[in-house]
Structures are given as structure tokens and as C-alpha cells.
Amino acid sequence: MILCSWQWIFTSKHRRQINAGFAMLAWSFAPPALSQQAANLVVQQPVELRVGVQQLDYYPHYDFSAGNKRGYFAELMRLFGRSTGYQIRFVPLPVKRLYQELADGLDLVYPDNPAWPNMPEPDKKVFSDPVVFSLGSTLVLPAHAHFSLHEVRSVALIHGYTPTKWLAASQQYRFEMVDVADTGAALRLVLKGRVDATPVELNVAQAWLAQQQQAGALVVAPQLPFTQLPFLLSTIQRPELIAQFNQFQLKHAAEIAALKKRFALQENRPEVLQANR
């Protein structure tokens, strides 16, 4: 009886050891839960999108001058990147060079519009839905708010831009066209009375005047040329990005509206101009 009891004890002890050994062996071949959780935390490198932009200050729409990356479009693309996983890389270029390089290394270009003259290969491009509407207004001193085209003697035109209505008017009316480097230069000439008018996007003009503490110093002349055109994204090689961006704008409409409000972007023709359409 004693021998049997001892044998039973010995056998039970080794049976437990053997079972424990098999359990350890099975655990060593099974992937630990912690390792699986760590694997789930591995994040793939985001895909980089090269977005060509104009290398100038066009705030609040955008400002990619002197290393800046600010304004409505910059924030919009950052939101697009966060919602899709893309890493957005802005590539600021001079205006004329920008559109020539769309077919060579750039995924997207902004702003663009098929109605703009002298754009290279517009038939090969795919355009997005409107990103924002721009208001091409003619700014004058308040004393000249009544001016019509036959009263204008000089107009400042920003280098690289083609104000189609002003160019068309130059065939019929006599006025001097003065080429200037940027928005600030154009508005300064009007403020100093050196030219009568300048076609500048309304939001851009108002932001610049406010920065110079001269809000209201210039006004829109209701009888002079005015345009309302959408700014679009364009691509040649990546049409799938345009489709994805269009869906993004629909899905995030509320956030985009809040972003426009944050930058005080006006997209509709001012009421004071409605009667002069």
C-alpha cells in the first residue's frame, strides 16, 4: 500500500511536470497577444503628394512667398491629407513655370482654370470641382468709384496675370497698362494716385489693406470690369486624385465652410455691384 501510494504520488508529480512542459512548448509556438497588438500599431509611411502652387502672397487664399505656407488653401490641403493619409508637400514656383511643370513631377497644381488664356495643354488636364470662387474686382480711390472705362487713364496689372476683361477693353479704350510685381505694388500705386485703378481679387485686396491699416481706403468701382471665377485643382497624370478630392469636399462640407469663415473668404459678388452686372 505504501509503495502504491508513493508510486501514485510520483506519477502524479511527473504527470504535472509533463503537462506543464507541453503547455510551455505550445505557448512558444503561439504568437503572444502583446506581439499582435504591437503589429497592429505599425503605421505605413504616408504617400507624398507634390502640390505645385504659385510662389507669391495671395492671402487669404494662400501665401507661399518667402517660405510661407499659410492661408485657406494650405489649411484645406492639410485637412485633405489628414482625412486621406496623404503627406502634402507644397512646391512653390513662379507663376509661368508652375503650369509648364504640371506634366513633369507634380501631382497637382493650384490654382487653375480651363478658361484662363495661354495655359499649356488644357485639353490634357483633369480639373476638380470648384475649390473656392475668386472675385476679380477693380479697386479705385473712393473719389473715383463712379469711373467707367472711358474715364480710366491708367491701370496697374500684376505681372503673370491676364485680366481678360481689361485686355479686351484695351482694344476699344485708351488707357496705359502698368506692369507691377505683386498685389501690394498695384494697390500702392492706386493709393498714391499714380494709376487710376487695378484689378485685384477682392479678398486679397481687403486683407492687404487691413494689414496696412488702410481698410476702406480703396473701393470696388461697380462699372469697371469684374469677374467671378472658380479656383480649381488640376492634374495630368493623377486623375484619381481629383476624384478623391471631389469626394473629400462633399464629405467634409461643414468643416470646409468653417475654414472659409475662419479666413473671412467672400465668394459672391458684393451687393453694391449687383445692379451693375
C-alpha positions in Angstrom: 0.0 0.0 0.0 2.8 2.3 0.8 4.6 1.5 -2.4 1.4 2.0 -4.4 0.8 5.4 -2.7 4.3 6.6 -3.4 4.1 5.4 -7.0 0.9 7.3 -7.4 2.4 10.4 -5.9 5.5 10.1 -8.1 3.4 9.5 -11.2 1.1 12.5 -10.5 4.1 14.8 -9.9 5.7 13.9 -13.2 2.4 14.0 -15.0 2.0 17.6 -13.8 5.6 18.4 -15.0 5.0 16.8 -18.3 1.7 18.7 -18.8 3.4 21.9 -17.8 6.2 21.2 -20.4 3.7 20.6 -23.2 1.9 23.9 -22.2 5.2 25.8 -22.4 6.0 24.2 -25.7 2.6 25.2 -27.1 2.9 28.8 -25.9 6.3 29.2 -27.6 4.8 28.4 -31.0 1.7 30.6 -30.5 2.1 34.4 -31.3 1.8 36.4 -28.0 -1.2 38.7 -27.7 1.2 41.6 -26.9 3.1 41.0 -30.2 -0.1 41.0 -32.2 -1.1 44.3 -30.6 2.3 45.8 -31.4 1.9 44.6 -35.0 -1.4 46.4 -35.2 0.3 49.7 -34.2 2.7 49.6 -37.2 1.8 52.6 -39.5 2.7 52.6 -43.1 4.6 55.6 -44.4 2.1 58.1 -45.9 2.2 58.7 -49.6 3.6 62.0 -50.6 1.6 64.3 -52.9 3.6 67.1 -54.6 1.2 70.1 -55.0 2.5 72.9 -57.2 1.5 76.3 -56.0 2.1 79.9 -57.0 5.2 81.4 -55.2 3.5 84.6 -54.1 1.4 86.2 -51.4 -2.2 85.9 -52.3 -3.5 85.8 -48.8 -6.1 84.9 -47.5 -6.4 82.4 -50.4 -2.8 81.3 -50.0 0.7 82.7 -49.3 3.6 80.6 -50.5 6.1 83.5 -50.7 9.4 83.7 -48.8 9.0 80.2 -47.3 5.4 80.8 -46.1 2.8 78.0 -46.2 -0.4 79.7 -45.0 -3.9 80.7 -46.0 -7.1 78.9 -46.8 -5.7 76.5 -49.5 -2.8 75.5 -47.3 -5.2 74.6 -44.4 -7.6 72.9 -46.8 -4.9 70.6 -48.2 -3.7 69.8 -44.7 -7.3 68.7 -43.9 -7.3 66.6 -47.0 -4.1 65.0 -46.0 -5.3 64.2 -42.5 -8.5 62.7 -43.8 -6.9 60.5 -46.6 -3.5 59.7 -45.1 -1.5 61.7 -47.8 1.5 63.7 -46.8 1.1 67.1 -48.6 4.3 68.7 -50.0 3.8 72.2 -51.4 6.1 73.1 -54.3 6.1 76.9 -54.7 7.1 78.0 -58.3 6.9 81.2 -60.3 3.5 81.6 -62.0 4.6 80.9 -65.6 6.9 78.0 -64.7 4.3 76.4 -62.4 1.9 75.4 -65.2 4.7 74.2 -67.5 5.8 71.7 -64.9 2.5 70.0 -64.3 3.4 67.2 -66.7 6.8 66.7 -65.0 6.8 65.5 -61.4 3.9 67.4 -59.9 0.8 65.5 -58.8 -1.5 68.5 -58.6 -1.4 72.2 -59.4 -3.4 75.1 -57.8 -5.0 77.4 -58.8 -6.0 76.5 -62.3 -9.0 77.1 -64.6 -9.5 75.9 -68.2 -10.9 79.4 -69.1 -7.6 81.1 -68.4 -5.8 82.1 -71.6 -2.3 80.8 -72.6 -2.4 77.8 -70.3 -0.3 74.9 -71.7 -2.2 71.8 -72.8 -5.5 72.4 -71.1 -7.1 69.5 -73.0 -4.8 67.1 -71.2 -5.8 68.2 -67.8 -8.4 66.9 -65.4 -9.9 69.6 -63.2 -11.5 69.4 -59.8 -14.8 70.8 -58.7 -14.6 74.4 -57.5 -12.3 74.8 -54.5 -13.3 78.4 -54.0 -14.6 81.3 -56.1 -12.4 84.3 -56.7 -13.7 87.8 -57.1 -11.7 89.7 -59.7 -12.6 93.3 -58.7 -11.3 96.7 -59.9 -10.1 98.8 -57.0 -10.1 102.6 -57.1 -9.9 105.6 -54.7 -13.4 106.4 -53.2 -13.4 109.6 -55.3 -13.2 107.5 -58.4 -15.9 105.0 -57.5 -18.1 106.3 -60.3 -15.5 105.7 -63.0 -16.4 104.0 -66.2 -13.9 102.6 -68.7 -13.7 105.8 -70.8 -12.6 107.7 -67.7 -9.7 105.4 -66.8 -6.3 106.7 -68.0 -4.0 104.1 -66.3 -4.3 100.7 -64.7 -1.8 98.6 -62.8 -1.6 94.9 -63.8 0.1 92.3 -61.7 2.9 90.5 -63.6 1.9 87.0 -64.7 -1.8 87.6 -64.5 -4.0 88.1 -67.5 -7.2 90.1 -66.7 -9.2 89.1 -69.8 -11.8 91.8 -69.5 -9.2 94.5 -69.2 -7.3 93.2 -72.1 -10.4 93.1 -74.2 -11.3 96.7 -73.1 -7.8 97.9 -74.2 -8.9 97.3 -77.8 -11.5 99.9 -77.5 -10.5 102.3 -74.7 -7.3 104.2 -74.3 -5.5 103.6 -71.0 -1.9 102.9 -70.0 -1.2 99.4 -68.6 1.5 99.5 -65.9 3.2 96.1 -65.1 3.8 95.6 -61.4 5.4 92.8 -59.3 2.6 91.9 -56.9 -0.7 92.9 -55.2 0.9 95.3 -52.8 2.7 97.2 -55.5 -0.5 97.5 -57.5 -2.6 98.8 -54.6 0.1 101.3 -53.5 0.1 102.9 -56.9 -3.7 103.4 -56.7 -3.4 104.7 -53.1 -0.8 107.3 -54.2 -2.9 108.3 -57.2 -0.2 107.2 -59.7 -2.7 105.0 -61.5 -6.5 105.1 -61.6 -7.3 101.5 -61.0 -6.1 98.0 -60.5 -7.8 94.6 -61.0 -7.1 92.7 -57.7 -9.0 89.8 -56.2 -11.4 91.3 -53.6 -10.4 89.2 -50.6 -6.8 89.7 -51.3 -7.2 93.4 -51.6 -9.2 93.7 -48.4 -6.7 91.6 -46.4 -3.7 93.7 -47.7 -5.4 97.0 -46.9 -6.3 95.8 -43.4 -2.7 94.7 -42.8 -1.6 98.2 -43.9 -4.2 99.7 -41.5 -5.9 101.3 -44.5 -9.2 99.3 -44.6 -11.7 101.1 -46.8 -9.1 103.3 -48.4 -9.9 101.7 -51.7 -13.3 100.6 -53.0 -14.6 98.5 -55.8 -15.7 100.5 -58.9 -19.1 98.9 -59.9 -18.9 100.0 -63.5 -15.4 98.6 -64.1 -14.6 95.0 -65.1 -15.5 92.3 -62.6 -15.1 88.5 -62.8 -16.2 85.6 -60.6 -14.3 82.5 -61.4 -13.6 79.3 -59.5 -10.1 78.2 -58.5 -9.6 74.6 -59.4 -7.1 71.8 -58.7 -5.7 70.3 -61.9 -3.6 67.2 -62.8 -2.4 65.4 -65.9 -1.0 62.1 -64.6 -3.2 61.6 -61.4 -6.9 61.8 -62.3 -7.8 59.5 -59.4 -6.6 62.2 -57.0 -9.2 64.7 -58.5 -12.0 62.2 -57.9 -10.8 61.6 -54.3 -10.5 65.3 -53.7 -14.1 65.9 -55.0 -15.4 63.3 -52.7 -13.4 64.8 -49.8 -15.1 68.2 -50.4 -18.6 66.6 -50.3 -17.9 64.6 -47.2 -16.2 67.5 -45.3 -18.5 70.3 -46.5 -19.2 71.6 -42.9 -15.5 71.7 -42.0 -14.7 73.4 -45.3 -17.4 76.0 -44.7 -16.0 76.7 -41.2 -12.5 77.1 -42.8 -13.7 79.6 -45.3 -15.4 81.5 -42.4 -12.2 81.5 -40.5 -10.3 83.2 -43.3 -13.3 85.5 -44.0 -13.5 84.5 -47.6 -16.2 86.2 -49.6 -17.2 84.2 -52.8 -20.3 86.1 -54.0 -20.4 89.4 -55.9 -20.9 92.3 -53.4 -24.4 93.6 -53.2 -23.3 97.1 -54.1 -22.3 95.6 -57.5 -25.4 93.6 -58.2 -27.2 96.4 -60.1 -24.3 96.8 -62.4 -23.9 93.2 -63.6 
